[in-house]
Amino acid sequence: MKYEPVVRNDTSSAVAELRHVSKRFGDVEAARDLNLSVAPGEFLSFLGPSGCGKTTALRMLAGFETPSEGEVLIDGEVVNALEPFRRPVNMVFQSYALFPHLSVFDNVAYGLRQRRPRLSSSQISEKVERTLDVVRLVEFGKRRTWEMSGGQQQRVALARAIVNEPKLLLLDEPLAALDRKLRKTMQIELQDLQRQLGITFILVTHDQEEALSLSDRICVMRDGRIVQIGTPRELYDAPASRYVADFVGSSNFLEGSIESVAGGRAEFTDVSGHRFAGQAGPGVEQRVRGTLSLRPEQIRISREPLDGGHPVTVQNRIFLGEHTEYVVRHEKIGTFIVLASRRAEDREQPLDAGTRAYIAWNPDAALILRAD
């Protein structure tokens, strides 16, 4: 399979770069020819499933792994052989790695006390107090970390990482251990903190919602490679492959063949023989296997026939607050997930399971992609 990652060409002001970086563990190639440039003050996320190479990439930036090939640069300097503690980088681990026998204050102060030349006690106290104020934990300085909630512990870990004022803050799935509501709260706090400090953040996550909500850019990985880099909107609206469309957000897929391509448009026939029009994705060619991708919120659903619509039967209705998710089935085309807003349901009564209905979409909403 051919991958065509999009990378920034201007690296003159990059705070971090990967240049043709690969990493092998015995016969296993965990990272393959990674090329990436990260701008100062950027919030970038590595997104992908377990084993895709995202944590290996992060650990090479941190200095915990050495590339088998290629160069890792920070502030324009090659740091392949530079020890982690000599890099202007700090890392927040998924487990937080706090010292349970130390107070919150001493956890945050730990890195400062290792500096050479040594800082004075007053300098350390000033820096720790200021950092605890940033993460809203000033009143918790004397507490032990095991006396605190998961969200508070996460903030202690962040404070310990930023107190040294690194140029690059690496976050290895730091929210994974938190419940959904607390994770949402911490996502907002992370964004606020990053804007306030101006530090470049690089996040590793398998959570698409987390990556979409936090990032300036997302680096999608698969099998040790970068498959696409872009803003959250670019990846959601213009995925380069079915893999990206499926991993970034939710989508309906139809398999079939691409009949024609012209002027950014494509004609597509699915396996049941139905013909559809849509936007042509990158590298799409006629007379080859392809996939039609259609986001659930782009589909209209109604009890009454729709222009260009398809008859379906409602299989499930799932109430999600502001939206209702419908699972519907066309007897030949297959199953679709449809996302209807509450406003749409206010105009039309909700559709119960077993109800006959119609679905339709604007051809511009459909994206025709190469088959993975």
Backbone torsions as a table, in degrees:
resi	resn	phi	psi	omega
1	MET	NA	137.3	-178.7
2	LYS	-96.5	128.6	178.6
3	TYR	-106.1	140.8	-179.6
4	GLU	-131.0	75.6	-179.3
5	PRO	-67.3	148.2	175.4
6	VAL	-100.0	123.7	-179.3
7	VAL	-128.4	160.8	177.5
8	ARG	-76.9	134.6	179.9
9	ASN	-85.0	-31.5	-179.3
10	ASP	-84.4	105.5	-179.2
11	THR	-110.0	13.1	-173.7
12	SER	-64.0	-29.6	-178.8
13	SER	-113.7	17.9	-176.6
14	ALA	-66.8	138.3	174.8
15	VAL	-84.8	-25.3	177.9
16	ALA	-148.4	145.2	178.9
17	GLU	-143.0	147.5	166.9
18	LEU	-118.1	125.0	-178.6
19	ARG	-120.1	106.0	178.7
20	HIS	50.1	47.3	-175.6
21	VAL	-88.3	129.1	173.4
22	SER	-129.9	153.2	178.1
23	LYS	-141.1	125.1	178.2
24	ARG	-116.9	139.8	170.7
25	PHE	-116.1	95.3	-173.3
26	GLY	64.7	-122.8	179.6
27	ASP	-88.1	-4.9	-177.3
28	VAL	-93.4	124.1	176.2
29	GLU	-96.7	101.1	-174.7
30	ALA	-79.3	-27.7	178.5
31	ALA	-140.0	137.0	-173.5
32	ARG	-128.9	111.7	171.5
33	ASP	48.6	56.4	-179.4
34	LEU	-80.4	129.6	176.0
35	ASN	-128.9	121.6	-173.1
36	LEU	-157.6	140.7	174.8
37	SER	-126.7	127.6	-176.9
38	VAL	-113.8	124.9	-175.9
39	ALA	-82.0	151.9	176.2
40	PRO	-58.3	134.4	178.0
41	GLY	78.6	5.4	-178.7
42	GLU	-82.4	149.8	170.4
43	PHE	-110.1	105.5	-177.4
44	LEU	-115.0	142.0	178.5
45	SER	-120.8	137.9	165.0
46	PHE	-91.1	121.8	-176.9
47	LEU	-123.6	134.7	177.0
48	GLY	169.5	170.4	-179.1
49	PRO	-74.1	172.2	176.6
50	SER	-58.6	137.7	177.6
51	GLY	83.7	8.3	-177.5
52	CYS	-85.5	-10.8	178.3
53	GLY	106.4	0.7	-174.8
54	LYS	-67.1	-41.8	179.7
55	THR	-71.0	-34.7	175.7
56	THR	-60.3	-42.2	177.7
57	ALA	-61.1	-43.5	-179.6
58	LEU	-64.3	-43.1	-178.3
59	ARG	-67.3	-28.3	175.4
60	MET	-72.6	-34.9	174.3
61	LEU	-66.4	-37.3	-179.2
62	ALA	-74.8	-24.8	-177.3
63	GLY	99.7	4.4	179.0
64	PHE	-80.7	-16.4	173.8
65	GLU	-132.1	145.9	177.9
66	THR	-105.5	131.3	-179.1
67	PRO	-60.1	143.3	171.1
68	SER	-74.3	-31.6	177.0
69	GLU	-146.3	156.7	174.8
70	GLY	89.3	-176.6	-174.7
71	GLU	-129.1	139.5	170.4
72	VAL	-107.4	126.2	-179.3
73	LEU	-120.1	140.9	170.9
74	ILE	-129.4	125.1	-175.1
75	ASP	54.1	36.7	175.9
76	GLY	82.7	-3.6	-179.2
77	GLU	-105.2	135.2	176.0
78	VAL	-70.5	127.1	-174.5
79	VAL	-120.9	18.6	-176.8
80	ASN	-50.7	-41.4	-175.4
81	ALA	-99.0	6.2	-176.9
82	LEU	-87.5	129.8	-178.6
83	GLU	-62.0	152.0	-179.0
84	PRO	-54.9	-41.3	-174.4
85	PHE	-73.4	-10.2	177.2
86	ARG	-96.8	-3.1	179.3
87	ARG	-90.9	147.7	177.7
88	PRO	-78.3	53.3	-171.3
89	VAL	-135.5	140.5	170.4
90	ASN	-129.7	158.9	-174.1
91	MET	-134.0	138.6	173.2
92	VAL	-108.0	118.9	-175.4
93	PHE	-87.8	158.6	179.1
94	GLN	-58.5	-35.6	-178.6
95	SER	-87.4	-1.7	-177.9
96	TYR	73.8	-36.7	176.8
97	ALA	54.7	42.7	176.6
98	LEU	-81.0	156.9	177.9
99	PHE	-89.6	109.2	-174.7
100	PRO	-67.3	-22.6	-178.0
101	HIS	-85.6	-5.0	-179.7
102	LEU	-107.2	153.5	174.8
103	SER	-71.9	170.1	175.9
104	VAL	-58.0	-45.4	-179.8
105	PHE	-58.0	-47.7	-176.5
106	ASP	-70.5	-31.1	173.5
107	ASN	-61.3	-46.1	-178.5
108	VAL	-69.3	-34.8	-177.3
109	ALA	-78.2	-13.2	-170.6
110	TYR	-55.1	-49.2	-178.7
111	GLY	-64.5	-37.7	179.4
112	LEU	-63.2	-35.2	-178.3
113	ARG	-73.7	-13.5	177.4
114	GLN	-91.0	-5.9	-177.0
115	ARG	-66.8	147.4	172.2
116	ARG	-132.2	126.8	0.4
117	PRO	-66.5	155.2	-175.1
118	ARG	-66.3	146.0	171.3
119	LEU	-88.9	152.2	176.3
120	SER	-73.6	161.3	179.2
121	SER	-59.2	-38.3	-179.1
122	SER	-68.6	-37.2	177.6
123	GLN	-64.8	-42.8	178.8
124	ILE	-63.1	-46.1	-179.4
125	SER	-60.8	-41.8	-178.9
126	GLU	-63.7	-45.0	-178.9
127	LYS	-66.5	-41.7	-179.6
128	VAL	-65.9	-45.7	-179.5
129	GLU	-61.9	-40.7	179.9
130	ARG	-65.5	-39.9	-179.5
131	THR	-70.5	-40.4	177.0
132	LEU	-62.7	-32.6	176.8
133	ASP	-66.7	-38.4	179.6
134	VAL	-61.3	-40.0	-178.2
135	VAL	-95.9	10.1	175.4
136	ARG	60.1	49.0	179.0
137	LEU	-132.4	23.2	-176.7
138	VAL	-55.9	-40.9	-175.2
139	GLU	-78.1	-2.5	-177.4
140	PHE	-106.5	12.1	-174.1
141	GLY	-57.6	-33.3	-176.4
142	LYS	-90.3	-6.1	-177.7
143	ARG	-75.6	153.7	169.6
144	ARG	-81.6	148.8	-175.2
145	THR	-66.3	-29.4	-179.0
146	TRP	-72.9	-8.9	176.7
147	GLU	-89.2	2.1	-172.4
148	MET	-110.7	160.1	178.7
149	SER	-73.5	169.3	179.2
150	GLY	-60.0	-42.4	179.2
151	GLY	-65.1	-38.5	178.0
152	GLN	-67.8	-40.6	177.4
153	GLN	-62.1	-37.8	178.7
154	GLN	-63.6	-37.7	178.0
155	ARG	-69.7	-33.2	175.0
156	VAL	-63.1	-44.4	178.7
157	ALA	-61.1	-39.9	177.0
158	LEU	-65.1	-43.4	179.9
159	ALA	-60.9	-43.6	179.2
160	ARG	-62.2	-33.0	-178.4
161	ALA	-77.2	-35.9	-174.0
162	ILE	-92.7	-12.6	-176.4
163	VAL	-63.2	-27.5	178.0
164	ASN	-83.6	2.3	177.5
165	GLU	54.3	58.0	180.0
166	PRO	-71.6	157.2	174.2
167	LYS	-80.4	-21.1	-175.4
168	LEU	-138.6	123.0	177.1
169	LEU	-111.1	121.2	-177.6
170	LEU	-104.3	131.3	-175.8
171	LEU	-123.4	112.6	-177.3
172	ASP	-97.5	90.0	-179.1
173	GLU	45.1	55.4	-174.1
174	PRO	-70.4	-16.0	-177.3
175	LEU	-103.2	1.4	-171.7
176	ALA	-62.3	-30.9	-175.2
177	ALA	-86.0	-2.5	-176.0
178	LEU	-93.4	152.5	176.0
179	ASP	-71.5	165.8	-170.7
180	ARG	-57.8	-44.8	-177.0
181	LYS	-66.9	-43.2	179.3
182	LEU	-67.5	-35.0	178.4
183	ARG	-62.4	-40.3	177.4
184	LYS	-60.8	-44.6	179.8
185	THR	-61.8	-44.1	-178.0
186	MET	-69.5	-28.6	175.9
187	GLN	-61.6	-43.8	178.9
188	ILE	-65.0	-41.3	-179.6
189	GLU	-65.6	-38.1	178.1
190	LEU	-63.4	-43.9	178.0
191	GLN	-60.9	-46.7	-179.9
192	ASP	-61.5	-42.4	-179.0
193	LEU	-64.4	-43.2	-179.0
194	GLN	-64.6	-40.8	178.5
195	ARG	-66.4	-39.7	-177.8
196	GLN	-66.5	-41.0	-174.9
197	LEU	-87.3	-29.8	-177.2
198	GLY	74.2	13.5	178.8
199	ILE	-80.5	145.0	175.2
200	THR	-74.3	125.3	179.3
201	PHE	-108.2	135.1	170.8
202	ILE	-125.4	119.6	-174.4
203	LEU	-110.4	138.1	170.0
204	VAL	-106.5	128.4	179.5
205	THR	-155.3	153.5	169.7
206	HIS	-105.5	1.9	-176.1
207	ASP	-93.5	107.5	-176.8
208	GLN	-61.4	-39.2	-179.2
209	GLU	-62.7	-40.3	178.3
210	GLU	-62.4	-46.5	179.8
211	ALA	-64.1	-43.5	-178.9
212	LEU	-64.2	-38.2	-174.5
213	SER	-80.3	-25.8	-173.0
214	LEU	-99.4	-30.6	-159.8
215	SER	-90.9	147.2	163.8
216	ASP	-77.4	-42.0	174.7
217	ARG	-138.2	153.8	178.5
218	ILE	-123.2	135.2	177.2
219	CYS	-109.0	104.9	-177.3
220	VAL	-86.2	130.0	-176.4
221	MET	-119.1	152.4	177.2
222	ARG	-155.1	128.0	176.3
223	ASP	53.0	41.0	176.5
224	GLY	82.4	0.3	-178.0
225	ARG	-116.3	156.0	170.0
226	ILE	-86.0	120.6	-178.4
227	VAL	-99.9	-25.8	176.0
228	GLN	-165.1	141.5	175.0
229	ILE	-126.6	135.2	177.7
230	GLY	-176.3	177.7	174.3
231	THR	-70.1	160.8	176.4
232	PRO	-53.4	-41.2	-179.7
233	ARG	-67.3	-40.7	179.1
234	GLU	-61.5	-44.0	-178.4
235	LEU	-69.2	-34.6	-179.1
236	TYR	-75.4	-43.2	-175.4
237	ASP	-85.5	-27.9	-175.4
238	ALA	-136.4	60.4	176.2
239	PRO	-63.8	144.6	-176.7
240	ALA	-85.9	-10.9	-177.4
241	SER	-154.6	165.7	175.1
242	ARG	-59.6	-38.8	-179.4
243	TYR	-56.2	-47.5	-179.9
244	VAL	-68.2	-42.9	179.0
245	ALA	-59.4	-36.4	-178.1
246	ASP	-78.6	-33.4	-176.1
247	PHE	-85.4	-30.9	-179.9
248	VAL	-102.3	95.0	-176.9
249	GLY	89.3	-172.3	179.9
250	SER	-113.8	144.2	-178.6
251	SER	-149.5	154.8	170.6
252	ASN	-96.0	140.6	-178.2
253	PHE	-126.0	137.4	171.2
254	LEU	-121.0	132.4	179.1
255	GLU	-96.3	147.0	179.7
256	GLY	175.7	-146.2	-178.7
257	SER	-130.5	150.5	-179.6
258	ILE	-92.0	118.2	-173.6
259	GLU	-85.6	-40.3	-178.0
260	SER	-156.3	153.8	178.3
261	VAL	-137.6	127.8	178.4
262	ALA	-162.6	132.7	174.1
263	GLY	57.7	37.5	178.7
264	GLY	79.5	4.1	179.5
265	ARG	-114.5	156.8	178.5
266	ALA	-140.8	148.4	172.5
267	GLU	-107.5	136.4	-170.1
268	PHE	-135.5	137.4	175.1
269	THR	-118.1	124.9	-178.6
270	ASP	-83.5	176.4	-173.4
271	VAL	-65.6	-18.5	178.9
272	SER	-88.8	-3.6	178.8
273	GLY	96.4	-1.9	178.0
274	HIS	-76.7	140.0	-177.0
275	ARG	-105.3	136.7	-178.4
276	PHE	-135.4	153.7	173.8
277	ALA	-111.2	153.9	178.6
278	GLY	-170.3	179.2	175.4
279	GLN	-74.4	142.5	179.2
280	ALA	-86.7	124.5	176.0
281	GLY	-75.3	175.7	-177.8
282	PRO	-64.3	136.7	175.7
283	GLY	71.9	12.4	-179.1
284	VAL	-72.0	134.0	179.0
285	GLU	-129.5	150.6	-179.5
286	GLN	-76.7	157.4	179.0
287	ARG	64.3	30.7	173.7
288	VAL	-129.4	165.6	177.6
289	ARG	-66.9	144.1	-179.4
290	GLY	-149.4	178.2	-179.9
291	THR	-135.2	134.4	171.5
292	LEU	-97.5	125.9	179.9
293	SER	-111.1	132.1	-176.2
294	LEU	-141.1	117.9	-178.8
295	ARG	-69.9	141.9	-176.5
296	PRO	-57.9	-35.3	-176.8
297	GLU	-75.9	-9.5	179.3
298	GLN	-86.7	-6.0	-176.7
299	ILE	-97.3	131.1	174.2
300	ARG	-91.2	145.6	178.0
301	ILE	-133.7	139.7	-176.0
302	SER	-154.4	154.9	172.5
303	ARG	-71.9	-29.0	-175.4
304	GLU	-95.5	151.4	178.0
305	PRO	-54.8	141.2	179.3
306	LEU	-113.8	149.0	178.7
307	ASP	-60.9	120.8	-177.6
308	GLY	71.9	19.3	-175.2
309	GLY	-85.1	170.5	-179.4
310	HIS	-126.1	132.5	179.2
311	PRO	-73.0	136.1	-179.1
312	VAL	-139.3	167.7	172.1
313	THR	-117.5	131.5	179.0
314	VAL	-73.3	126.2	178.2
315	GLN	-98.8	-39.7	-179.5
316	ASN	-145.1	148.4	172.2
317	ARG	-127.6	122.4	-176.0
318	ILE	-120.6	114.9	-179.2
319	PHE	-79.5	125.7	-177.3
320	LEU	-121.5	23.2	179.7
321	GLY	89.4	-99.0	-179.9
322	GLU	-74.2	-16.4	-179.5
323	HIS	-134.7	160.3	170.5
324	THR	-122.2	131.7	178.4
325	GLU	-99.3	127.0	177.3
326	TYR	-110.4	137.7	168.6
327	VAL	-107.3	116.7	-175.9
328	VAL	-124.8	157.1	-178.4
329	ARG	-133.0	130.6	170.3
330	HIS	-96.4	134.7	-170.2
331	GLU	-63.5	-21.2	179.3
332	LYS	-114.1	-43.0	-175.9
333	ILE	-72.0	-40.9	178.8
334	GLY	126.4	-157.3	-173.4
335	THR	-97.5	140.6	176.9
336	PHE	-126.5	147.8	167.2
337	ILE	-103.3	128.1	-178.3
338	VAL	-121.1	133.7	178.8
339	LEU	-110.8	113.0	-178.2
340	ALA	-107.1	134.6	179.5
341	SER	-75.2	159.4	177.5
342	ARG	-62.3	-34.7	179.7
343	ARG	-62.0	-40.6	178.5
344	ALA	-65.0	-37.2	-179.8
345	GLU	-73.8	-22.8	175.2
346	ASP	-67.1	-32.0	179.4
347	ARG	-78.7	-28.3	-175.9
348	GLU	-134.9	136.7	-179.7
349	GLN	-58.8	143.1	177.2
350	PRO	-54.9	149.3	-177.5
351	LEU	-97.9	122.9	179.9
352	ASP	-84.9	161.4	176.8
353	ALA	-57.1	136.4	-178.6
354	GLY	94.3	-11.0	-178.6
355	THR	-73.4	139.3	172.4
356	ARG	-81.0	137.1	-177.6
357	ALA	-149.5	-177.4	179.2
358	TYR	-133.2	142.8	174.8
359	ILE	-123.6	151.1	178.2
360	ALA	-156.3	161.5	177.9
361	TRP	-152.9	157.2	175.7
362	ASN	-74.3	133.8	179.7
363	PRO	-54.5	-29.0	178.3
364	ASP	-65.7	-19.1	-179.7
365	ALA	-79.5	-19.6	-178.5
366	ALA	-87.7	137.1	178.8
367	LEU	-118.8	124.0	-179.6
368	ILE	-95.8	121.7	-174.7
369	LEU	-120.8	160.1	170.7
370	ARG	-66.0	146.0	175.5
371	ALA	-68.7	137.7	178.1
372	ASP	-70.5	NA	NA
